[in-house]
Each structure stands twice: as structure tokens, then as C-alpha cells.
Amino acid sequence: MRTPNTPHISGRWRRIGSAATATTALLLAGLGTAAHAGAATPTPHKVSAGTVAAQVAKAHVRYESACAATPKKGYAACDALRVTGGTTAYMEKQAALKGATPKTVKPNATSATPTGYGPSDLQDAYGLTDASSSDGSGETIAIVDAYDDPNAEADLATYRSYYGLSACTTANGCFKKVSQTGSTTSLPTADSGWAGEISLDLDMVSAIAPNANILLVEAKSSSMANLGTAVNRAVTLGAKFVSNSYGGSESSSDTSYDSSYFNHPGVAITVSAGDEAYGAEYPAGSKYVTSVGGTKLSTSSNSRGWTESVWKTSSTEGTGSGCSAYDAKPSWQTDTGCTKRMISDVSAVADPATGVSVYDSYGDDGSGWNTYGGTSASAPIIASVYALAGTPGSSDYPASYPYAAAGTAALNDVTSGNNGTCTTSYFCTAKSGYDGPTGWGTPQGTDAFTG
């Protein structure tokens, strides 16, 4: 899915039955068959015993990809990663507050309470505590995903009720679910993997912009043509903020996709940078979108109360970044090492070990409360911050807004960590100012996301 394409041997642990060991799960990761035409059959991973031991010793959490990891040309995979075992940062934080030993996530077991960061954590981390209490009213944030989640509205209600957020339903006009044609009744085929992605996206919008309306547009497949058509539908239905948590390999068709699906001035379109470490993906590489990288978000004794570094689990797991091979550089992007479009623009939490709480009763195991990570979390977070900041100018490309605020207190500059090895350092290594993995940084309030 990413460029360059390297063997995948790390964090996406597959479930092989409730009694499977972590080592067995790692060795057999990816042996399942593709559920849809858009997904290629994964190749079995050959990993030495020594490598497995190192992976197991290093692992803080175990997780799996919600969607097929390697889509075929012209298709995309979602960037949602679901935690299946281990101890999350949120659980450690809660245990520390109580003076107790942190519990662990148990694979295939229903969790009665959240195990990841919730709305108050995310609002506090990104300086949105005051803004999110009133802003976003009257705005519509669209979520574009593939296939149908039959439980989307019910699961959204559970999440919002647990965290004391106002109801967002079809009946009160806050929530609407449509197909890429705009139909509310003729919906795509249901898919459990993409349902987990949908729940993650809806919950992140609720966490950051609880007063906004939510429009879920479901594409009939994960092809770029259908997902792009869904983006166009979202804009036609009035959304000024559109989140896309998916990606695939770059191709010579990308510039055509740009003009057909993503060229919407006056609309903030956010796209996940990808979860397979250093390497460019599309549509994150589109010059018309805000490409969103991922961080590890941890509590801290500093004045902010939080600290962030580049999310990287291993050489093949972490936030995407890189220099596009096809897309032209937008006028507002001024880094000199990449003559074409550079990924990313900004970032937010994505590390599954510091993941977010999601309620999903139709996903991979329908277990209810889960912790999710991946740049699938950061893309809807940033789309929602745009919504809190207000409607973009009608002729603006909102991806330019953070560049105007570069170097100000409106962004948390992420200066540590990397997502791989590259010949041009800032393509894959965090530094003061702009870098590929985290862009200009993460939100500190909404000032960097308004024109």
C-alpha cells in the first residue's frame, strides 16, 4: 500500500482463536483471504524465531488492521488499527490515578468500559476544552468510508451517552447516513472491518466537535472511483468538512482523481497519511487535501500536560509521510527537499498504544468498547478541529491554513521520533518546524485552522 513497498512483519496481530499465543498470531498474520474484490490476498510472512522474540518483548499492545492491508491498484484500505491485547496508555493513566496495577485488554472479550482516550483527554491535549463546548454548531462534518455499518447510529448513541454528549440522531437532524448516490435506504453491503473504521470516525468527530452535525457517506466499494464519488456527494449535500481515513498506492491516475474528486475550494478535506511507516500514499498526496500524520500522545508533567512524538511501532508500522511521485506541490508548501507534494501537513494522535476509545458492536468481533489507533483516528480529529474553527473561505484550500500559522503557539511542534529511514532527513524524521511525519505539528486550539 505504501511506497516503497516493503515486507510487513510487525504490529498488526491477527486473531487465530482465543487460545492463540502472540508468537503464533505474529507468525500467521495476514493468512486470511480478502473479503472483497478490492483487496489482494496477503502473502504469508516468514519471520525468524529471533525476530518473533524481539517483537514479543518489545510489544506494548497488540493490534490488528480493521481492513485488508494491501489493496489492489485503484483501491484503498482503511487506516484503522484495533487493539487486541496489552496495556494502553489510558489504562496506565487510570491505574496510576488509583494507585493500582493497570489491567490489560483481553482479546475477544467484551469490555464494559472504555480503554482508550476519551473526549475530555483529546480536548485537553489539543487545547480545545473551551472551544468544543460551543463551537461547531450548525457545521456539518462528513465521514467518507466504504461499505455499510448497520449499527452506526446505535453505536454512536452509546459512545455519546457514555461520555455525556448530546444525542446525535436521524430523528433530531444531527446524524444522516447515505450511500454515494445520496440514498438513505439503498445502502452498500455491510462489512465488519469497515464498520470498525466508521465507528472510529464517528466517535472522533463526536469527541472533538460534539455540537456539529454528522453526515456519513458510504461508498459501495473501496475503489478510489467510488470513494471519490462519495466525497463529491458529501460536498453536494453541504458538508464543508470531509474526513477520509483510507489510502492506497500512488499511481499516474492520481492527478485525474484530484480534479474529479478532491478539488473542492471552500471545503476542508482531510486524509490519513497511512499506517505503514515512511512512504507516500494517495489521496494523502493530493494537493487539494490536508494530509494528516500520526503521533504518540502521552501525559506529561510539562505545562501542556501532554507530550508527543512521531508514531512508529516498527520499520513497517507507523505514520506515513513522504514526497509524492505524481502530485504537484501546492503554492503554500515551501519545503525545498521535495519538488512535488510533501506529506504530511499536520498531525494528531495515531499510535494504538496511546489510542482512543471507540464503541463498535458490528466490527471485527462486535465486542463493544475497543481502543483504536492509526491515522484513521488523526484524520477525523483534524477535520473536526477545522469545523470548530469555522466555515472556510469560499475560494480557500484550507490545507494552507496551518502553513500561515507555522511557528506560532497555535500548533504543538513535534520534534522527536521518526517513521523510517530516508535520504532526506525531514522526510521521515521530526525536527523543529516542518517535517514529513507530523507536518507543522498538532493543534493547540483552533487558530491554525481558520483563514
N, C-alpha and C positions, 0 to 999 in steps of 0.2 A: 503494500500500500504506500510506503514512503519511498523517497528517492534519496540516496541509493537503497536498493532492496537487499537487506542482509538477513541471515537466518535468525529466527526468533526462538530464544531458549529460556526466557525468563518469566516475569511475574504473572502471566495470565494462566493461572492454575485451573485446570478443568476438573469438574467433579466426576469421579469414577465410581460412585457409590458411597454410601455413608461410612463405610469402614476403610476406605482407601487412605493410604498414607500420603503425606505431602510429597515424598520422593516418587511414589508411583504416579501421582497426579501430574507431577512435572514431566516425567518421562513420557507419559501418554498424552500430554497436552496437544490439542489440535487434531486428534484422530477422528473426530466426529465428521459426519458428512454435511455438506452445505444444504441449508434449508430452502434456498431459493435460487433461481437462475442467476441472480447477480453475484453469487458467492462461489468462489473457486474452492475445490476440495483441498484442505490443508495438507501439507507434506509432514509426515511424522518427523519429530525432532530426535536426532541422535546425540545424546549427551553422555559424557563420561561420568563414572561414579564420583570422581573427584569434583567435577563441576556441580553435580547434584548436591553433594555435601556442602559445598560452598554456598550454593543458592539457599539451601535449607537453613544453614547457620545465619545467613545474612537477613533472611526474610523477617520483616516486622509484621506484615499482613500478607495473606494470600488472597488473590482475586482472580476474576475471570472476565473476559470480554463479553459484553452482552450480545454482540453481533459477530458475524463471521469476520475474521481478521484480515483476509486477503480477497477483496472483491475483484472481479474481472474488469477488464478495460471498459470504461464508460459507466461504471457503477461505483457506489460508495458504501463504506461500512460506518456504523455509528461509533462514536468515541467514548462510550460509557463503559466503565470498569466497575464490577460489583465485588465487594469484599466478601470472601467466603470463610475466612479464618484469621486468627491472630488478634492483636490488640490495637485499636485505633487511637489516635492522639486524643480524641474526645473522651474515650473511655479512661485513658490515663489521667486526663484533666479531672474528670468527675471523681475518680478514685482518690486523687491527691486531695481534693477538697474535703473528702470524707475520711481521710486517713486510712484508706483500705487498699487492699491489693486489687488492681484492675482485673475485671473479668475479660474473657475473650469471646470473639464471635465464633459461634458454633455452626459449621456447615450444615445446611438443610434443616436447621432448627428455627422455628418461628420466634422472633424477638418481640417481646411485649412492649419494649421502649426503644427509642432511637439510640444508635450507637455512633453517630457522626455529628458534625457541627450543625446547629440549627439556625434559625433566622437571627436570633439575638447575637450569636457568635459572629456570623458573617457581617451583620450590620455594624457591629463594633469594630471588627477587623478592618473594614473599609470606610470607616468614618461616616456611616450612613444612619446612625441612630436617630438623629433629628430629622434628616431629610425623608426617610422612609415612613415616618409617622403621618405625613400629609401629602407628599409629592406623589406624582404618578396618577392621580385621579383623572379620569377622562382619557387617558392614553390606552392604546391597545398594543400589547406585545404579542407577536405571533411566534409560534413554535412550529418549525417545519421538520417533519420526520417521515419515515416510510412505514407503510402498513398501519393496521389499526390496533389501538389499545382499547378493548371493550370496557375496561374498568377505569378509564382515565378520569372521568368526572367523580366517581365514587372514591377513588384513591386520593384525588386532590382534596376532596372534602375531609377525609381522615387526617391528612397532613395539616391542613389549615386549622381544623378543630383542635388537634393536639397542641398546636403552638399558639392558640388563642387569636388566630387571624380571622377576619371577617369571611363569611361564606362567599364563595365564587362559583355560581351555578348557572346552568342554562336558564333556569326559571327567573333569576334576578338580573339576567342580562350580562353578567360578568364573564361567563365562560361560553365559548362556542366551539364545536368540533365540526369540521367539514372535510370532504375529500378534496383532491386537487381540482376537481370540477366545480367545487363550491357546494356540492350536495351535502345535506345534513343526514340523509338517510341511506344513500348508496355509497357505502364506505369500503375501503380496501379490505383484503383478507387480514385477519388478526395474526399477529406474530409475537411470541412471548419475549424474544430478545429485544426487538424494537419497542415493546411495551415498557420494558425497564428504562430504556432511553427516554421515552415520552414522560414517564413518571419523574425521572430526574429533572428534565427540562421544566416541567410544570411546577415542581416544588422549588426550584431555584428562582423562578420568576416570583413565586409567592413569597419566598424568603426575603428578597431584595425589594420588590415593589408590590406590596400586598394590596395597594389600592388600585392598581392597574387592571384593566380587562385583559383576558387571555383568549387568544384565538389559536386553536390547534388545527393545523392543516396537514392532512395525512396523504402522502403520495402513494400511488398504487404499487410502486416497487421502489427499489433503491437505485434505479438508474439515474444518472445525472439529468437526463431529459425530464423524467417525472418529478424529481426533487426540485429542479429548476422551475417547472410548471407550477409546483406548489408555492414556490417563492413568489412568482408572479401573482398567483391567486391571493396570497396574503396581502400583497400591496394593493391589489384591486379592491379587496374588502376593507381597506382603510388603515391597515397596520403601518405605523411609522417606525416600528422596531421589529426586526425579524431575526430570530436566532436559528442557527444551523449547526448542529453538533455531529457532523459527519465529514468524511473526506475519502479521497482515493488518489491514485497515482496521477501525476501531471501528464498531460498529453497535448498534442498540437491542436486539439479541439477546444482547449480552454478559452482561447480568445473569442471563439464563437459562442461558447457558453456565457462568457462575460456579457456580450452585447444582447444575448437572448434572454438572460435570466437575472443578472445581478446589477445591471446598470439602472439604478433607481435613485436619482438625486432626491434629496429630502427625506430619505429613509435610512436609518441606521441598521445595516445588515452585519451581524456578527457571525464568525465562522471559527470553529475549533481548529487549532493548528495541528492536531494529531497526537497520537499516544505512542508512537514508535520511535521516539528519540529523534536525533538530528536527521533532517531531510525534509524537503518541501512537499506539500500536498496541495490538492485543489478540492474545494474552492477557496481555501485559506489564501492561496496565491492570487486570487482575483484582485485587481487594482481598485475595485469598487467596494470592497468589504473591509471591515475591521477584523483582522486576523488576531486570534486570542490564544496566547500561550498559557502555560500552566506552572504553578508554584507549589512548593511545600509550605504550608501555613502552620506555624506553631506559636503557642503562647510564649510570652517573654516578660522579663522584668523591666524592659525599657519603657520609655514614656508612652509609646504607642500601645504597649501591651501585647504586641504580636511581632513576629519576625518571619521573613520569607526568603526562600532560596529557590533556585531552579529545580523543578521536579525532574528527578532522574532516579529510576529504580535500578536500571542496569543499562548495558550498551544498546539494548533494543527496546527499552521501556522508559518513557519519559515524554516530556512535551516536545512537539515538533518545532522546527524552525528551519530557515534556510533561504537560499536565493533561488527564486523561480527560474525555470529554464525557458518559459514562454511568455509570461505576462510582463507588460511594460511597467516601468517604475512610475508610480503616481507622482504628481508635481510636488506634493508636500513631503515626500520621503527623500531625505537628503544624505543618507549614509553613502559613503563612496566606494565601499568594497564590493557592492553588488550593483551591477548596471541595470538589472531588472527589478521586479517586485521583491522586496525582502519581507520575510515572515519572522516575527510577529509585530503587531503594533502595541498591544498592551497585554496584560495577563491577569490571572486570578487563580485561586486555589484549584488544584487538579490532582495532587498526589493522593492515591487511595488510602495511604497510611494516615493522612490528615484530611480524610474525606468528609462528605456531607451526608446528612440523614435524608432518606428517601422512603416514601411509603409506596409499595407496589405489590398488588395482590395478583397480578396476571403475568409477571415477569418469569425469569428462568425457573424459579421454584415456587413462586406465589407466596413467599414467606412473610410478606407484610413489611416490617421495618428492615431496611438494609442500609449499609454505608456504601456510597458510590464515589468514584473519582474519575479521572480522565479529563481531557479538555472539553468533554461534553458538559462538565459542570461549569467551567470558566466561561464558555460562550454565552449561555443564558444569563449568567451573573452580570456580564458586561452589557448585554442588551438591556437588562433591567436598570442598570445604572444610567444608561442613556435615557431611558424613559423617565427616571427621577429628575434628570437634568432639564427635561422639557422637549417639545417638538423641534426637530431640526429645521434649519432654514430650507425653504423650498428648492433652492438650487444647490444646496450643500451636499458634499460627500462627507458624512460625519466621521469617517475614518481619519480625516485630517484634524479633528478637534484635539486629540491628545498631543499632537505634534506642536500645536500652538501653545499648549500648557507645559511643554517639556522643560524639565529642570525646576519646576515650581513645587510648592508644598501640596499641590492638588494630586500628585502621584507619589506613591512609595517606590523609590528606586530600588530595584533588586540587584544586588551587586555580588552575590556569591552563587557558586554552583555552575554546572554545565550539563549539556544533554548529549555529549558525544565528543568525537574528535573531528576537527576540521582545519583546513589550511588557513582560513581567515578567522582569527580568534573570535571576534564578536559574533560570528555566525552561530556559534554553539556555546559560548562562554559568557556568563554575566559579567558586567563591568559597570562602572559609574556612567550614567547616561544611557544611551540606546544600545540594546543588544538584541540578537535574534530570539533567544528563548523567552524573554519576558518583555520585549519591546521597551517602551518608556517606563514600564512598571505597573503597579496595581492602583486601583482607585483610593484616594483619600478624600472622601466627599465626592461631589458631582461636578466640580468646576472644570475638570479636564474633559468633560463630555458634553459641553454645550458650546454653541457657536457664538 
